[in-house]
Amino acid sequence: MKVTVCIGSSCHIKGSHRVVEALQKLIAENKVGDKVTLAGTFCMGNCQQGVCVTVDEQFHSVSPETVEEFFAKEILAKV
């Protein structure tokens, strides 16, 4: 599974750094690092919906406040 987080300027302002840190921590805590590849990219073209995250090319809007729920539903439940 490939998880890509936008780190462009708009998403950065909306907390992409905190989303990345939280995902790194959750991936490690749940021992799914062998099944999940976390990557960063610049603008995904959905700046108004940021922080933009894709899971195997499927778009999601995530915030630092919703990242744990997102991880449980869209990543952990599917690996």
HELIX and SHEET records of a PDB file:
HELIX    1   1 SER A    9  ILE A   13  1                                   5    
HELIX    2   2 SER A   16  GLU A   29  1                                  14    
HELIX    3   3 CYS A   47  GLN A   49  5                                   3    
HELIX    4   4 VAL A   67  PHE A   70  1                                   4    
HELIX    5   5 PHE A   71  ILE A   75  3                                   5    
HELIX    6   6 LEU A   76  LYS A   78  5                                   3    
SHEET    1   A 4 THR A  37  THR A  41  0                                        
SHEET    2   A 4 LYS A   2  CYS A   6  1                                        
SHEET    3   A 4 CYS A  52  VAL A  55 -1                                        
SHEET    4   A 4 GLN A  58  SER A  61 -1                                        
END                                                                             
